[in-house]
Amino acid sequence: MNYLLSGSRGVAVNNSPHQQRQQPQPALQSPGTPWKTRKYSPGVQGLHEEIIDFYDFMSPRPEEAAMRREVVKRIEMVIKDLWPTADVQIFGSFSTGLYLPTSDIDLVVFGKWERPPLQLLEQALRKHNVAEPYSIKVLDKATVPIIKLTDQETEVKVDISFNVETGVKAARFIKEYMKKYSLLPYLILVLKQFLLQRDLNEVFTGGISSYSLILMAISFLQLHPRIDARRADENLGMLLIEFFELYGRNFNYLKTGIRIKNGGAYIAKEEIMKVMTNGYRPSMLCIEDPLLPGNDVGRSSYGAMQVKQVFDYAYIVLSHAVSPLARSYPNRDSESTLGRIIKVTQEVIDYRAWIKKKWGSKINLSPELDNRLKIRDQIAPCNGEQQQNRDSETSYNQQLALSLASTQQLSSGSSTSSVSSLSGSDIQHSGMKFSMKGTHNQGNGYSPVSSGGMRQPVGNRGHHQYNRNIWRRKKHRDSLPISLSR
């Protein structure tokens, strides 16, 4: 697929997603896609609209922020009881606002210790019954020693580290780029949910970290050849598909590293090795840390190729779903395009309802949440320019149809991507190889993208929701869900 983005603009920045709906639409909600309550436009414009609705549905709600602040306060009280002068700070997704309903909370404690007092805090947490006893784990041999626990009342997972400044700096760094690229939060929430349900959102489960994912998205927006990603009126559907295309099939993981600083660039891994410590060998996913020279953010992501494969899967599924051919699919209007690659379980919906019931009266709109609401109002298209969107989308879809039609069969012995798990009305795929012309090249003769080739199957990670949290009903929790699939 070419990067045909010149026709994807033309949406105004004045109206909210709710204002753009001309007439109330009948509920089209189906299991797994609770954000879909209306009929969308055809093609990539419809995917754009659906991403906005997904973001609107999955964004942190005031009561969820209130619950998390309460969790932080309980832990902070234990820490202050031990060390009155200690400074407890939040970083990670709770700090940036880019968290899903079941995301962890990251805390860092600053104080005057020669060594992190992990065991001392562990004992205090057990004494005060802040956490589930079985959940408290001290990882003192990790690169960054931490305490992991699960809050007793809410079952929110918390990671606590000591005297590590990089996390707080990274949160500030991400917030700055969220201001620069107003589209970034929309892409990140979709991508986080996509990786979460495939158990690829943690390094130790074979995936990539949230920080790596965000840096990949920032690099994608920095180096996109045709668009101005700082604008709030770009087509989110097209951006999502092209993100999957870049990192799913075009990016050369073997030879190329990602650089964010100085406007962004793709660099040969040999260049990165020159500034790294002696004995460093580049990881498969090589991302230069913009805040810590000499650090490779992706160095521990041993499962980066699995992430590449599921990105390729998503690219194929969404490309088919927004093509002109998709308009002839049975039940096209009732099915969710975005729902072909991500789902939200009923357990998550029930958990959020439980939070609202218990913390709804304690809400306090934070500056971060207020800012996200303002950004949300800027993204939605204006009714007066929807026809322009349709015209520009027609041009894009015609090119997409040519790309899909000009496929070549792989050799009979080759493995397909993870398209064997396509479901619903997805077009079945039997080894097709799409012709790719557009890349994120820098134009300097060095190609950061691969030339194609055979891809290993992804197994069952195409569309499966993994159950990672086992919830246990307790009397004081009223209707807390028994099990929660993240």
N, C-alpha and C positions, 0 to 999 in steps of 0.2 A: 504494500500500500504506500502510495506517495504521501508525503506530508502536505496534503492539500488543505491548507488552513486559511487561505485568503477568503474563502467564502463562509467561514464559520463564525464571523462576527455579526454585529448588527443587533445586539440586545442592549437595551437601555439599563441604567443603573439606578432607577428611581423607585421601583416598586418592589414590595416584598413578595415571596412566593405565594402568600395567601392573596395578595391584591391582584395577581396576574390571572386568577381564575375568574373567568367572566360569569359563568353560571355554576351553581352547585352541581357537582357530579355525583351520580350514585356510587355507593361504596363498591370498590372493586378489590377489596382486601382478600388476600388468600393466605393460607398458612405459610409462614416463613418470610412474607413480604408485607409486614404491617404498615410500612411507610407508603404503600401504593393504595391510594384511596380515590384515584381519579384516572381518567383516560389521558394518555400522553400523545403528543405529536408523533408522526412517523420518524423513523431513522434516528440520526445522531441528536437531533433537536429533542426528541422524546427522551433519550438517555440523559441529556443535559438536565431536563426538567426532573427526571427521576432521581438523579444524584442530589439535586437541591432538596427534594422531599426526604431522601434518605438522611441527609445531613440535618435537616430540620427535626427529624424523628429521633436520630441517635445522638445528637449533641447533648452535652451534659445539661441537666435541668437544675433549677435552683435548689430543689430539695436534695438532689444527689450531691451537689457541692456542699450543702449544709451537713449532710451525713458524713462526708469525708472530713470536713473541718472538725467535726466532733471526734472522729477517730484520731486525728492528729492531736487534738487537745488532750485526749486520754493518755496517749503515749508521751506527749510532752510533759505532762504532770509527773509521770514516773521518772523521766529523765531529770527534770528540775529538782525533784526530791533527792536524787542522788548527787547532782552537780548543779547547784543554784545558778552558777554563772555560765552554764553551757548555753549555746545558741543552736536552736533547732530550726532548720530551714527545709522547705519543700522544694523539690525539683522534679524533673520528669514530666509526664503527661498531665498530672494534676496541676502543676504549675503553669503549663502552657495552655491548658484547656483542651488538649487533643486526646482526651481519654474516652474510652468506651465504658458502658455501665459496669463492667466487671474488671476493669483495669486495676493494676496495682497502684499503691501510693509509694513514692520514693522520698525518704527523709535522710538528711545528713545532719550529724551532730558535731558542732565545732567546740573544742575545748583544749585544755593544756594537758595532754597525755603523751607519754613517750610511745606507748603502744595502745592500739584501740582496746578499750575495756569491754570487750564483747561479752565475756562470761559474767561480768558484774551486772551488766544491763539485762542479760538473759535471766539471771536469778531474780532481779527486781520485777521484771515483767511477769514471771511465774507467780511471784508473791502477791502481786496486785490483781491477778486474774484478768489481765488486760487481753490476753490472747488464749486461744485454744492451746492447752498444754502440749498436745501432740504436734502442733504446727510450728513451734519455736525451734528454729534450726540456726546454729552458728556455723557459718562458712568461713573459718579462719584461714583456710589454705587458698582461698580464691585470690585472683589478681587484686581485686578490691575486697577486703574482708567485710562481710555484712552479716546482719541478723535478719532472718526471714521469719515472718509470723503471719497468723491470720487472726484478725480482730474477733474477739469473743462474741460481741453483739451483732455485728454486721457481716462477718465473714469476709470483709475486705482484706486482701493480702497487702502486706507492708514490707518493704525492704529498708533497713536502717544501716547507714554507713557512718564512718567517723572521719572528720577532717579531710574530706575529698571535695575540693573546690570546683573540679571540672563539671560536675553535674549541674551546679547552680549557674555556672557560666554558659553551659550549653542551653539551658532553659532560656536565658536572656538572649542568646544568639538566635534561637528558634523564634522567639517572639518578634525579633526585629525582622526576620524574613517573612513572618506572617503578616506584618504591616506592609512589607514591600510587595508580596504576592498574595493578594486577597483570595486567590483561588486555592492556595495551598491547603488550608484546613479541610476543604471539601474533598480533595484527592486523598489526603492522609486518612480521614475517617473511613472512607471506602476501602483503601488499601489495608488498613489495620484490621478491619473486619474480615477481609478476604484472607489474610494470612492467619488470623486468629482461629478461624473455623477449620483450618488445615493443620493446626498445631505447628505453624512455621513462624510464629511471632516471638520466639525466644531462641537465643543462641544455643542453650543447652538441650533444646529439643530438635536441633537441626535446622533452625531457621535463621533469621536475622533480627537484630535489635531494632527497636523503634527509632533510635538515633540514626542508625544506618539507613533505614527506610526513608526518614525525613531528608537526610542528606542526598539520597538518590533522587527524591522528588525535587529538591531545590536545584540540583544539577540539571535535571530534565527541563525545568522551567528556565533556567539561566541560558541553556544552550539550544533551546528549541529554535529551528532555523527560520520559521515563518511568522511566529506570533510575538506579541508583546504581552508576556504573562503577567505584567504588572497591571494590565487592564482588568476590570471586573466584568467585562462583557465578552470574554472568550467562551467558546463552547466546551463545557466540562466533559461532555460525552466523548468528543473527539480527543481531548487531552488524555482522558483515561485510557482509551484504546491505544493511543500512541505511546503512552507510558508502558503499557504491557508489550507493545511491539518492540520498543527499544530494548527493554531489559529482558524480554522473553525470547527474542530471536536475533536481534541485530548487534547488541553490545558484545564486544570481544573481551570476555572475562579473563582470558589467558594472558593477554598482552597489555591491557589498558587499565589505568587507574583513574579515579575521579578526584578532581580538585575543585573546591568551592571558592576559595579565596581569589581575590583580584578578578572578580567577574565570572569565574568558573572556566574550566578547561578539562579536556581529556589528555592524559599524559601517559607516556610509556612507563611501564613498571620499572624499567631500568633507571629512569630518572628519579622515581620515588626512592629507590634503594640507596641513592647517593646521599640522601638526607636522613636516612634511618640509621639506627644503631648497628654496630658491627654484628654480622651474623644474621641479620634480618633477611627473611625470605618472604616475598610478597604473598599475601593470601589470594585465594581465588577471587573474592570480592575485595578489591583494594580501594579504600576510600581514605584520602588524606584528611586527617583531623584538622579542621580550620582553626581550632583553638589550642591545639597542643602539637607543635611541630615535632615530627619524628614518630607520631603515633598513627597507626593504621586502624581505623575504626572497625573495619571488617575482618580483622585478623583472626578472630575466633569463630567466624561464621563458616564452619566446615560444611554446612548443608546449603551453601549458596546455590549450587546447581539444582537442588530440588526447588528452590524458590524460582530460579530461572524457568524451570519446566512448567510450574503452575502459572507463571506469568504468560508463558506461551499459550497454554491452555485457555486462559482468559482472553487473550488477544483473538484467538480463533473463534471462540464462542461469541464474543461481542461483535466482531467483524461480520459474522453471519447474521446476527440478530438485527443489525442496523442497515443491512444491505437492502436494496429494492426488492429482492426476492422474498424478504421476510414479510412483506405486506400480504403475501398470499398464504402465510402459515395459518393453520387452523387455530382458533382461539387467540389470535395475536393480540387483540385488544384487552383480553382479560389476563394475559400473562405478563409477567414483569421481565423487562430486558435485563435490568440489574440483578434481578432475582435468579438469573441463570448462573451467576457466579458467587453470590452471597445470600445468606439466609439469616434471619434472626429467630431464635427458638422461642417457644412459648414460655419456657422457664425464665428467660431474660425479661420478657414482657411482664410476667408475674412478679419477678424480683423488683422491677422498677415501680410497679403498682404498690408493692409492699413499702418501698422507700417513700413513695409519695404519701401514703397513708400515715406513716410514722413521723416523717420529717417535713411534711408539707406546711405545717404551721411555723416552722423554724427557718423559713427561707430568708436569705439576705442576698440580694443581687450583688455579686462581686464585680469589680471593674472589668475583669477579664471576660466574664459572661456578658456583661453589657456591651462590650466591644464586639463580641462575636455576633450578637443580635444586630448590631449596626452593619457589620460586614454582610450578614445574611440578607439584609434589605438591599444591598448593592448588587447582588449577583443575578437576581431574577430578571427575565426579559420583560419588556414593556409590550402591552397588547398592540400598540400602534406599529410595532416593528416586527411582528410575528410573520407577516407575509414575506418580508425581506429575509427572515431566517429560512423560510420554506424554499425560497428561490435559491439561496446560497447552498442550502442543504441538497437540493436537487443536483447541483453541479458536483458536489462531493460524492453523492451516492452513485452518480453515473461513473465517476472515476473508480469508486469502490467496486462497482459491478465488473468493470474491466479487469481490475486486479483479481477479483475472485474467479473470473471466467478464464483467466490466463494461467491456470494452475498446471503443474507438471507432476506426474506420479513419481514418487520415490522408488528406488529399486525394491524388488520384492523382498529382499532380505533386511530392509531397514526397519527401524522401530518408529512408530508414530509418536506424536506428542500425546498429551493426556486427554485426547479428544474421545477416547473410547468410553468415557463416562459422561458424555453429553446426554442431557435428559430433556424431557418435555418436547417442544417442537424444534429443538436444535437440529440443524442439518447434520446428518451422520458423516463422519470424516474417515476416509480410508487411506490415509497416507498422502494427502495433498500437500504440496509445497507452494506457498504463495510467492509471487514475484515481488521482490522488494526493490524499490528504487531510492526512496528518500532515506537519509540517515542523519544522525546528529554529528556529521563531520565538521571538523574545524577548518577544513580547507587548506591544511598545511602539508598535505601529502601523507600524513599518518592517519591510518584508518582505525578508529576505535571500535568498529563494528565487524562482526564476523561475516564470512561469506556464505553462511548457510551450512547445511550438512545434516547428518543424521542426528536425531535426538532420542535420548533414552526415554522409555515410558515412565510416567510419574506414578504408576500404581493407582491407589485409591484416593489420592489427594485431590482429585479433580473437583469433587463437589460434596465431600463428606464433612459432616460436623462432628468434631471430636468432643467427647465429654471429659473435661479436665477438672471440674470442681464437683465434689460430692458434698451436697448440702444435707445437713441433718436437722430435722425438725426439733425445736426446743420450745418448752412451754411459754417462755417469756417472749418468744418471737412472733406470736400470733400466727400469721399465715406466710411465714418465710418459706419459699419454695424448697421442696425436698432435695431436688437436684438441679443444678444449673449448668447447662452446656454453654461454654464460653466460645 
